């Protein structure tokens, strides 16, 4: 089987490359499902966050603010001194959403930025519950 540089099979189900084009253009980032407020409209508490450094890599960690958290949304924004608040339009743009991680109960969930944490980013974490209500944002210290 012949593969292209991205590792996709040539001559397979995507002979014209349409699926690959759509995937790379429109579905290259994670997405959040819209909340379901008619089931439960209360957002979870914001997660508690921390940063650690090991072997030159910065690791961001989050733990649940309450037991209703099922996922964490990790946002990576251009560095800013401003406080990121609920309703900030950048939190609605998937360009800034590199990861959505499962919550692990009360255990700490860690994430290392594959793009590298060189200090030029501001990281924001929100908690999501089972009906995709999103908590207030919590900025993670990068220094």
C-alpha beads as a LAMMPS data file, in Angstrom:
LAMMPS data file: protein, C-alpha beads

143 atoms
142 bonds

1 atom types
1 bond types

-500.0 500.0 xlo xhi
-500.0 500.0 ylo yhi
-500.0 500.0 zlo zhi

Masses

1 110.0

Atoms # bond

1 1 1 0.000 0.000 0.000
2 1 1 1.343 3.449 -0.907
3 1 1 0.940 6.271 1.602
4 1 1 1.284 10.009 1.227
5 1 1 3.599 12.043 3.544
6 1 1 0.789 12.419 6.097
7 1 1 0.482 8.638 6.337
8 1 1 -2.853 8.396 4.553
9 1 1 -3.447 5.490 2.213
10 1 1 -3.263 6.408 -1.458
11 1 1 -5.817 4.769 -3.712
12 1 1 -8.068 3.845 -0.778
13 1 1 -11.445 5.231 0.150
14 1 1 -10.334 8.837 -0.418
15 1 1 -9.080 8.668 -3.993
16 1 1 -9.969 12.279 -4.796
17 1 1 -8.633 13.587 -1.473
18 1 1 -11.912 15.276 -0.519
19 1 1 -12.128 13.703 2.929
20 1 1 -8.495 14.517 3.635
21 1 1 -9.022 18.120 2.527
22 1 1 -12.074 18.564 4.757
23 1 1 -10.303 16.953 7.702
24 1 1 -7.208 19.141 7.394
25 1 1 -9.157 22.327 6.662
26 1 1 -12.185 22.149 8.958
27 1 1 -11.650 19.351 11.479
28 1 1 -8.026 19.816 12.504
29 1 1 -8.898 21.012 16.017
30 1 1 -11.069 19.682 18.831
31 1 1 -14.507 21.180 19.298
32 1 1 -16.881 21.659 22.194
33 1 1 -20.430 20.385 21.926
34 1 1 -23.005 23.117 22.617
35 1 1 -24.396 22.966 26.165
36 1 1 -27.739 21.314 26.906
37 1 1 -29.299 23.878 29.298
38 1 1 -32.773 22.288 29.342
39 1 1 -31.280 19.275 31.175
40 1 1 -28.923 21.192 33.460
41 1 1 -27.942 24.835 33.062
42 1 1 -25.456 25.126 35.946
43 1 1 -21.781 25.316 35.052
44 1 1 -19.206 23.449 37.150
45 1 1 -16.778 25.280 39.413
46 1 1 -13.540 26.411 37.718
47 1 1 -10.689 23.924 38.023
48 1 1 -7.702 24.514 40.234
49 1 1 -4.565 24.830 38.092
50 1 1 -0.782 24.677 38.421
51 1 1 2.390 24.618 36.314
52 1 1 5.538 22.567 36.797
53 1 1 8.780 22.208 34.856
54 1 1 10.609 18.926 34.297
55 1 1 13.440 18.269 31.831
56 1 1 12.841 21.635 30.159
57 1 1 9.142 20.998 29.397
58 1 1 6.408 22.931 31.142
59 1 1 3.476 20.807 32.268
60 1 1 0.105 22.364 33.045
61 1 1 -2.148 20.562 35.506
62 1 1 -5.780 20.888 36.486
63 1 1 -7.973 19.243 39.066
64 1 1 -11.729 19.413 39.422
65 1 1 -13.339 22.354 41.127
66 1 1 -16.290 20.071 41.915
67 1 1 -17.451 16.524 41.211
68 1 1 -19.569 17.437 38.188
69 1 1 -16.512 18.109 35.971
70 1 1 -16.116 15.503 33.216
71 1 1 -13.665 17.287 30.884
72 1 1 -11.220 20.177 30.724
73 1 1 -10.879 22.555 27.785
74 1 1 -7.318 23.855 27.386
75 1 1 -6.970 27.173 25.564
76 1 1 -3.627 28.556 24.330
77 1 1 -3.814 32.297 23.656
78 1 1 -1.138 34.774 22.582
79 1 1 0.570 36.078 25.724
80 1 1 -1.405 38.790 27.474
81 1 1 -1.264 40.541 30.812
82 1 1 -5.033 41.000 30.727
83 1 1 -7.271 38.740 32.765
84 1 1 -9.267 36.322 30.594
85 1 1 -12.911 36.450 31.641
86 1 1 -16.089 34.543 30.852
87 1 1 -17.420 35.674 27.471
88 1 1 -13.988 36.510 26.025
89 1 1 -14.447 35.961 22.272
90 1 1 -11.142 34.059 22.018
91 1 1 -12.680 31.265 24.097
92 1 1 -15.241 30.733 21.315
93 1 1 -12.561 30.311 18.634
94 1 1 -11.249 26.752 18.085
95 1 1 -7.981 28.246 16.843
96 1 1 -7.081 28.655 20.512
97 1 1 -8.331 25.205 21.655
98 1 1 -5.494 22.669 21.307
99 1 1 -6.949 20.059 23.680
100 1 1 -10.053 18.761 25.441
101 1 1 -9.094 16.249 28.130
102 1 1 -11.154 13.866 30.260
103 1 1 -11.413 14.701 33.948
104 1 1 -10.219 11.962 36.268
105 1 1 -12.407 12.504 39.307
106 1 1 -10.460 14.305 41.999
107 1 1 -7.083 13.284 40.523
108 1 1 -4.880 15.869 38.832
109 1 1 -4.981 15.838 35.022
110 1 1 -1.755 16.986 33.344
111 1 1 -1.055 18.249 29.843
112 1 1 2.200 19.209 28.123
113 1 1 1.901 21.563 25.168
114 1 1 3.202 19.768 22.070
115 1 1 3.913 23.178 20.494
116 1 1 6.270 23.995 23.353
117 1 1 5.782 26.328 26.248
118 1 1 8.325 29.022 25.442
119 1 1 6.525 31.702 27.472
120 1 1 4.824 33.355 24.498
121 1 1 1.421 31.895 25.432
122 1 1 -1.258 32.457 28.034
123 1 1 -2.999 29.211 29.000
124 1 1 -6.603 29.086 30.156
125 1 1 -8.430 26.027 31.491
126 1 1 -12.178 25.575 31.883
127 1 1 -14.120 22.647 33.330
128 1 1 -17.007 21.056 31.431
129 1 1 -19.792 18.935 32.891
130 1 1 -21.780 16.063 31.355
131 1 1 -24.133 18.476 29.569
132 1 1 -21.221 20.572 28.256
133 1 1 -21.788 23.589 30.511
134 1 1 -18.455 25.416 30.741
135 1 1 -17.038 26.917 33.924
136 1 1 -15.502 30.331 34.273
137 1 1 -11.954 30.410 32.834
138 1 1 -8.914 29.902 35.026
139 1 1 -5.564 31.228 33.805
140 1 1 -2.509 29.068 34.356
141 1 1 0.711 30.728 35.396
142 1 1 3.514 30.201 32.870
143 1 1 6.348 31.726 34.895

Bonds

1 1 1 2
2 1 2 3
3 1 3 4
4 1 4 5
5 1 5 6
6 1 6 7
7 1 7 8
8 1 8 9
9 1 9 10
10 1 10 11
11 1 11 12
12 1 12 13
13 1 13 14
14 1 14 15
15 1 15 16
16 1 16 17
17 1 17 18
18 1 18 19
19 1 19 20
20 1 20 21
21 1 21 22
22 1 22 23
23 1 23 24
24 1 24 25
25 1 25 26
26 1 26 27
27 1 27 28
28 1 28 29
29 1 29 30
30 1 30 31
31 1 31 32
32 1 32 33
33 1 33 34
34 1 34 35
35 1 35 36
36 1 36 37
37 1 37 38
38 1 38 39
39 1 39 40
40 1 40 41
41 1 41 42
42 1 42 43
43 1 43 44
44 1 44 45
45 1 45 46
46 1 46 47
47 1 47 48
48 1 48 49
49 1 49 50
50 1 50 51
51 1 51 52
52 1 52 53
53 1 53 54
54 1 54 55
55 1 55 56
56 1 56 57
57 1 57 58
58 1 58 59
59 1 59 60
60 1 60 61
61 1 61 62
62 1 62 63
63 1 63 64
64 1 64 65
65 1 65 66
66 1 66 67
67 1 67 68
68 1 68 69
69 1 69 70
70 1 70 71
71 1 71 72
72 1 72 73
73 1 73 74
74 1 74 75
75 1 75 76
76 1 76 77
77 1 77 78
78 1 78 79
79 1 79 80
80 1 80 81
81 1 81 82
82 1 82 83
83 1 83 84
84 1 84 85
85 1 85 86
86 1 86 87
87 1 87 88
88 1 88 89
89 1 89 90
90 1 90 91
91 1 91 92
92 1 92 93
93 1 93 94
94 1 94 95
95 1 95 96
96 1 96 97
97 1 97 98
98 1 98 99
99 1 99 100
100 1 100 101
101 1 101 102
102 1 102 103
103 1 103 104
104 1 104 105
105 1 105 106
106 1 106 107
107 1 107 108
108 1 108 109
109 1 109 110
110 1 110 111
111 1 111 112
112 1 112 113
113 1 113 114
114 1 114 115
115 1 115 116
116 1 116 117
117 1 117 118
118 1 118 119
119 1 119 120
120 1 120 121
121 1 121 122
122 1 122 123
123 1 123 124
124 1 124 125
125 1 125 126
126 1 126 127
127 1 127 128
128 1 128 129
129 1 129 130
130 1 130 131
131 1 131 132
132 1 132 133
133 1 133 134
134 1 134 135
135 1 135 136
136 1 136 137
137 1 137 138
138 1 138 139
139 1 139 140
140 1 140 141
141 1 141 142
142 1 142 143
